[in-house]
Amino acid sequence: MTMTVPDAIERGRTLTVPALRAVVDRLNPRLRHIVAYHRGWVDAENKPLTGSGGKLVRPALALLSAEAAGAPPEVGLPAACAVELVHDFSLLHDDLMDGDRERRHRATAWTVFGADGAILAGDALLGLSVQILLEVEGDPARRAALILSAGIQDLVRGQAEDLMFESRTDVTVADTLQMEDGKTGALLACSASLGAVLAGAGDEMVDGLAEYGSRLGTAFQLIDDLLGIWGDPAVTGKPVLSDLRSRKKSVPVVVALEAGGAAADELRAFLTASGESTEAELRHIAELVERAGGREWTTAEADRQLEACESVLRSLSMPAQVEAELLALARFVTERDS
């Protein structure tokens, strides 16, 4: 059963979308078109669409972060825009690096506007993300910009490791979790803490919210790894068995490799082979991963990370309603649609 969209996401969308549009309007017209297309605001001919551009989970976290520190959500709005711009930067570049031709059931930006356009649009968003934080007066804004910049470095580190893993044969579960902590956890840690930073919160609150976001990022990526093998294409927007088709060393696969035995040997041979596999072969490999414990371990680890999120939140002093909304958002983000 699909969970109800949390109120925090609906409120966050109402606040963030107009501000995001205003920020994107600063771009060169060509780059503005690419970004607006990527976000689902316009089509390839630049005709307006009714889409709001995804769930906007990261902006919702940033606004709740400000409220956790006792400030109005509007205080976190520059952070909400900044983290969403970084997210779009990463998606524009990631789609190109992975060769993905569809996102959210639409052609990806690089397939419509070319690789150069997607790269430049992502670069422009990255610059804007830090700029809009530094346009806020006061030391908290500078602190927020420094934290976001460090988070971007961690995100890029995770992306680089993900690419390097393609040619490595010695990737461990610990390696993969560290990679995913950067690739996904770093930006969610920023999303969950930067609103509090702008609100002038102390280290305990900021660090606690960052840990919540990082744990949530790990749980989210683990669920994404599960969906990359066993997810419903109607939900994921990607072909069935997509991660196996690309021979990606996701957590379930690496867990299965570390388990050893005949299944691991066959899986290792598959990962080092070349050429396209048939649907029957991919289904067989998925069965091997499951039989070796990859699916069960990944599911359990996602649950452990989500429990850690809840434990961190309960250790912090914040309004009860905000804590409840952060918990609801965590459960929503890690909902399993398969």
VEXDREN-2710 file (C-alpha; in Angstrom, 1 decimal):
% VEXDREN-2710
k/r/px/py/pz
1/MET/0.0/0.0/0.0
2/THR/1.3/3.4/-0.9
3/MET/1.8/5.8/2.0
4/THR/0.2/9.2/2.2
5/VAL/2.5/12.0/1.2
6/PRO/3.6/13.7/4.5
7/ASP/2.2/17.2/5.1
8/ALA/5.8/18.5/5.3
9/ILE/6.4/17.7/1.6
10/GLU/3.2/19.4/0.5
11/ARG/4.0/22.5/2.6
12/GLY/7.6/22.4/1.4
13/ARG/6.5/22.3/-2.2
14/THR/4.3/25.3/-1.7
15/LEU/7.2/27.4/-0.2
16/THR/10.0/26.0/-2.3
17/VAL/8.8/25.8/-5.9
18/PRO/8.2/29.6/-6.4
19/ALA/11.6/30.3/-4.9
20/LEU/13.3/27.7/-7.0
21/ARG/11.7/29.1/-10.2
22/ALA/13.0/32.5/-9.3
23/VAL/16.5/31.2/-8.8
24/VAL/16.5/29.2/-12.0
25/ASP/15.2/32.3/-13.9
26/ARG/18.7/33.8/-13.2
27/LEU/20.3/31.4/-15.7
28/ASN/21.2/31.9/-19.3
29/PRO/18.0/31.2/-21.4
30/ARG/19.4/28.0/-22.9
31/LEU/20.5/26.6/-19.6
32/ARG/17.2/27.8/-18.0
33/HIS/15.3/25.8/-20.5
34/ILE/17.4/22.6/-19.8
35/VAL/16.9/22.9/-16.1
36/ALA/13.2/23.7/-16.4
37/TYR/12.8/20.6/-18.7
38/HIS/14.7/18.4/-16.3
39/ARG/12.5/19.6/-13.4
40/GLY/9.3/18.9/-15.4
41/TRP/8.3/22.5/-15.7
42/VAL/8.4/22.7/-19.5
43/ASP/8.6/20.3/-22.4
44/ALA/11.4/20.0/-25.0
45/GLU/9.8/23.0/-26.9
46/ASN/9.8/25.1/-23.8
47/LYS/6.0/24.9/-23.4
48/PRO/4.8/25.0/-19.8
49/LEU/3.8/21.8/-18.0
50/THR/2.1/21.3/-14.7
51/GLY/4.8/19.3/-13.0
52/SER/6.4/20.5/-9.8
53/GLY/9.6/18.6/-10.3
54/GLY/9.7/15.5/-8.1
55/LYS/8.8/15.0/-4.4
56/LEU/11.1/17.7/-3.1
57/VAL/12.1/15.7/-0.1
58/ARG/15.4/17.6/0.4
59/PRO/13.7/21.0/0.6
60/ALA/11.1/19.6/3.0
61/LEU/13.9/18.4/5.2
62/ALA/15.6/21.8/5.1
63/LEU/12.5/23.6/6.1
64/LEU/11.8/21.2/9.0
65/SER/15.4/21.6/10.1
66/ALA/14.8/25.3/10.7
67/GLU/11.6/24.5/12.6
68/ALA/13.5/22.0/14.7
69/ALA/15.7/24.9/15.8
70/GLY/12.6/26.9/16.7
71/ALA/12.6/29.2/13.7
72/PRO/9.9/29.7/11.0
73/PRO/10.3/27.4/8.0
74/GLU/11.0/30.4/5.8
75/VAL/14.3/30.8/7.5
76/GLY/15.4/27.5/5.9
77/LEU/14.2/28.5/2.4
78/PRO/17.6/29.4/1.0
79/ALA/18.9/26.1/2.3
80/ALA/15.9/24.3/0.7
81/CYS/16.6/25.8/-2.7
82/ALA/20.4/25.2/-2.4
83/VAL/20.1/21.5/-1.6
84/GLU/17.6/20.9/-4.4
85/LEU/19.9/22.7/-6.9
86/VAL/22.7/20.4/-5.8
87/HIS/20.4/17.4/-6.2
88/ASP/19.5/18.5/-9.7
89/PHE/23.2/19.1/-10.6
90/SER/24.0/15.5/-9.5
91/LEU/21.1/14.0/-11.5
92/LEU/21.9/15.9/-14.7
93/HIS/25.5/14.6/-14.5
94/ASP/24.6/11.2/-13.2
95/ASP/22.2/10.5/-16.0
96/LEU/24.9/11.3/-18.5
97/MET/27.6/9.3/-16.8
98/ASP/25.3/6.2/-16.5
99/GLY/23.9/6.6/-20.0
100/ASP/20.3/6.7/-18.6
101/ARG/17.8/7.7/-21.3
102/GLU/14.8/8.0/-19.0
103/ARG/14.0/9.7/-15.7
104/ARG/10.5/9.9/-14.2
105/HIS/9.2/8.3/-17.4
106/ARG/10.6/11.1/-19.6
107/ALA/13.7/11.4/-21.8
108/THR/16.6/12.6/-19.8
109/ALA/18.0/16.1/-20.4
110/TRP/21.2/15.0/-22.1
111/THR/19.3/13.0/-24.7
112/VAL/17.2/16.0/-25.6
113/PHE/19.7/18.8/-25.3
114/GLY/23.0/17.0/-25.7
115/ALA/25.8/16.1/-23.3
116/ASP/27.3/19.6/-23.4
117/GLY/24.0/21.2/-22.4
118/ALA/23.4/18.8/-19.5
119/ILE/26.9/19.3/-18.1
120/LEU/26.8/23.1/-18.3
121/ALA/23.3/23.2/-16.8
122/GLY/24.5/21.1/-13.9
123/ASP/27.6/23.3/-13.4
124/ALA/25.4/26.4/-13.4
125/LEU/23.2/24.9/-10.6
126/LEU/26.2/24.0/-8.5
127/GLY/27.4/27.6/-8.6
128/LEU/23.9/29.0/-7.8
129/SER/23.5/26.6/-4.8
130/VAL/26.4/28.2/-2.9
131/GLN/25.6/31.7/-4.1
132/ILE/22.1/31.8/-2.7
133/LEU/23.3/30.8/0.7
134/LEU/26.0/33.5/0.7
135/GLU/23.4/36.1/-0.3
136/VAL/21.9/35.6/3.2
137/GLU/23.5/38.1/5.7
138/GLY/25.3/36.9/8.8
139/ASP/27.7/34.3/9.9
140/PRO/25.2/31.4/9.9
141/ALA/24.9/31.8/6.1
142/ARG/28.7/31.5/5.7
143/ARG/28.7/28.4/8.0
144/ALA/25.9/26.9/5.9
145/ALA/27.8/27.5/2.6
146/LEU/30.9/25.8/4.1
147/ILE/28.9/22.8/5.2
148/LEU/27.2/22.5/1.8
149/SER/30.5/22.8/0.0
150/ALA/32.0/20.0/2.1
151/GLY/28.9/18.0/1.4
152/ILE/29.3/18.5/-2.3
153/GLN/32.8/17.2/-2.1
154/ASP/31.6/14.1/-0.3
155/LEU/28.9/13.6/-2.9
156/VAL/31.4/13.8/-5.7
157/ARG/33.7/11.5/-3.9
158/GLY/30.9/9.0/-3.7
159/GLN/30.1/9.4/-7.4
160/ALA/33.8/8.9/-8.2
161/GLU/34.0/5.7/-6.1
162/ASP/30.8/4.4/-7.7
163/LEU/32.5/4.7/-11.1
164/MET/35.8/3.2/-9.9
165/PHE/33.9/0.2/-8.5
166/GLU/32.9/-0.8/-12.1
167/SER/36.5/-1.9/-12.8
168/ARG/37.4/-3.3/-9.3
169/THR/37.0/-6.9/-8.4
170/ASP/37.7/-6.5/-4.7
171/VAL/34.8/-4.2/-3.6
172/THR/33.6/-5.0/-0.1
173/VAL/30.3/-4.3/1.6
174/ALA/32.0/-1.7/3.8
175/ASP/33.4/0.0/0.6
176/THR/29.9/0.1/-1.0
177/LEU/28.3/1.5/2.2
178/GLN/31.0/4.2/2.4
179/MET/30.4/5.1/-1.3
180/GLU/26.7/5.3/-0.8
181/ASP/27.1/7.5/2.3
182/GLY/28.8/10.1/0.1
183/LYS/26.7/9.6/-3.0
184/THR/23.4/9.9/-1.2
185/GLY/23.9/10.5/2.5
186/ALA/26.0/13.6/2.2
187/LEU/23.3/15.7/0.6
188/LEU/20.6/14.4/2.8
189/ALA/22.8/15.3/5.8
190/CYS/23.0/18.8/4.5
191/SER/19.3/18.9/3.8
192/ALA/18.4/17.9/7.3
193/SER/20.8/20.3/9.0
194/LEU/21.2/23.5/7.0
195/GLY/17.9/25.0/8.0
196/ALA/19.0/24.7/11.6
197/VAL/22.3/26.3/10.7
198/LEU/20.6/29.3/9.2
199/ALA/18.4/29.5/12.3
200/GLY/21.6/29.8/14.4
201/ALA/21.3/26.5/16.1
202/GLY/24.1/25.0/18.2
203/ASP/26.4/22.2/17.3
204/GLU/24.4/19.5/19.1
205/MET/21.2/20.2/17.1
206/VAL/23.1/20.7/13.8
207/ASP/25.2/17.6/14.2
208/GLY/22.3/15.5/15.4
209/LEU/20.1/16.5/12.4
210/ALA/23.1/15.9/10.1
211/GLU/23.4/12.3/11.5
212/TYR/19.7/11.8/11.0
213/GLY/20.0/12.9/7.4
214/SER/23.1/10.7/6.7
215/ARG/21.4/7.6/8.2
216/LEU/18.3/8.4/6.2
217/GLY/20.5/8.7/3.0
218/THR/22.0/5.3/3.7
219/ALA/18.6/3.7/4.2
220/PHE/17.2/5.4/1.1
221/GLN/20.1/4.2/-1.0
222/LEU/19.8/0.6/0.3
223/ILE/16.1/0.6/-0.7
224/ASP/17.1/2.1/-4.1
225/ASP/19.6/-0.8/-4.5
226/LEU/16.8/-3.3/-3.8
227/LEU/14.5/-1.6/-6.3
228/GLY/17.3/-1.6/-8.8
229/ILE/17.1/-5.4/-8.9
230/TRP/13.6/-6.3/-7.8
231/GLY/11.6/-3.0/-8.4
232/ASP/8.6/-2.6/-10.5
233/PRO/9.5/-0.5/-13.6
234/ALA/6.1/1.3/-13.4
235/VAL/7.3/2.6/-10.0
236/THR/11.0/3.1/-10.6
237/GLY/10.8/4.4/-14.1
238/LYS/13.7/2.1/-15.1
239/PRO/13.8/-1.2/-16.9
240/VAL/13.3/-4.3/-14.8
241/LEU/16.5/-5.7/-13.3
242/SER/18.2/-2.4/-14.4
243/ASP/21.2/-2.6/-11.9
244/LEU/22.0/-6.2/-13.0
245/ARG/21.7/-5.2/-16.6
246/SER/24.4/-2.6/-16.1
247/ARG/26.4/-5.0/-13.8
248/LYS/26.3/-2.5/-11.0
249/LYS/28.0/-3.6/-7.8
250/SER/25.2/-2.5/-5.5
251/VAL/25.0/-3.6/-1.9
252/PRO/22.8/-6.8/-2.5
253/VAL/25.3/-7.9/-5.1
254/VAL/28.4/-7.3/-3.0
255/VAL/26.7/-9.0/0.0
256/ALA/26.2/-12.1/-2.2
257/LEU/29.8/-12.0/-3.4
258/GLU/31.1/-11.8/0.1
259/ALA/28.9/-14.8/1.1
260/GLY/31.2/-17.0/-1.1
261/GLY/30.3/-20.4/-2.5
262/ALA/29.0/-21.5/-6.0
263/ALA/26.5/-18.7/-6.2
264/ALA/29.2/-16.1/-5.6
265/ASP/31.5/-17.7/-8.2
266/GLU/28.8/-17.6/-10.8
267/LEU/27.8/-14.0/-9.9
268/ARG/31.5/-12.9/-10.1
269/ALA/31.8/-14.5/-13.6
270/PHE/28.6/-12.6/-14.7
271/LEU/30.0/-9.2/-13.4
272/THR/33.3/-9.6/-15.3
273/ALA/31.6/-10.8/-18.6
274/SER/30.8/-8.5/-21.5
275/GLY/27.9/-8.3/-23.8
276/GLU/24.2/-8.1/-23.2
277/SER/22.3/-10.7/-21.1
278/THR/18.9/-12.1/-21.8
279/GLU/16.0/-11.5/-19.5
280/ALA/16.2/-15.1/-18.4
281/GLU/19.9/-14.8/-17.5
282/LEU/19.2/-11.6/-15.5
283/ARG/16.4/-13.2/-13.6
284/HIS/18.7/-16.1/-12.8
285/ILE/21.3/-13.7/-11.5
286/ALA/18.7/-12.0/-9.3
287/GLU/17.8/-15.4/-7.9
288/LEU/21.5/-16.0/-7.1
289/VAL/21.8/-12.7/-5.3
290/GLU/18.7/-13.5/-3.3
291/ARG/19.7/-17.0/-2.5
292/ALA/23.1/-15.8/-1.2
293/GLY/21.4/-13.4/1.2
294/GLY/21.8/-10.2/-0.6
295/ARG/18.2/-9.1/-0.5
296/GLU/17.6/-10.1/3.1
297/TRP/20.8/-8.4/4.4
298/THR/20.1/-5.2/2.5
299/THR/16.5/-5.0/3.8
300/ALA/17.6/-5.6/7.3
301/GLU/20.4/-3.0/7.1
302/ALA/17.9/-0.4/5.7
303/ASP/15.7/-1.1/8.7
304/ARG/18.6/-0.7/11.1
305/GLN/19.5/2.7/9.6
306/LEU/15.9/3.8/9.8
307/GLU/15.8/2.8/13.5
308/ALA/19.0/4.8/14.0
309/CYS/17.3/7.9/12.4
310/GLU/14.5/7.6/14.9
311/SER/16.9/7.2/17.8
312/VAL/18.9/10.3/16.9
313/LEU/15.7/12.4/16.6
314/ARG/14.5/11.3/20.0
315/SER/17.8/12.4/21.5
316/LEU/17.3/16.0/20.3
317/SER/15.2/18.7/21.9
318/MET/12.8/20.0/19.3
319/PRO/9.0/20.6/19.1
320/ALA/7.1/17.3/19.2
321/GLN/5.3/18.1/15.9
322/VAL/8.5/18.7/14.1
323/GLU/10.0/15.4/15.4
324/ALA/6.9/13.6/14.3
325/GLU/7.1/15.1/10.8
326/LEU/10.8/14.2/10.5
327/LEU/9.9/10.6/11.5
328/ALA/7.1/10.5/9.0
329/LEU/9.3/11.8/6.2
330/ALA/11.9/9.2/7.0
331/ARG/9.3/6.4/6.7
332/PHE/7.9/7.9/3.5
333/VAL/11.4/8.2/1.8
334/THR/12.2/4.5/2.7
335/GLU/8.8/3.2/1.7
336/ARG/9.2/0.0/-0.4
337/ASP/7.4/0.0/-3.7
338/SER/8.4/-3.1/-5.6
END
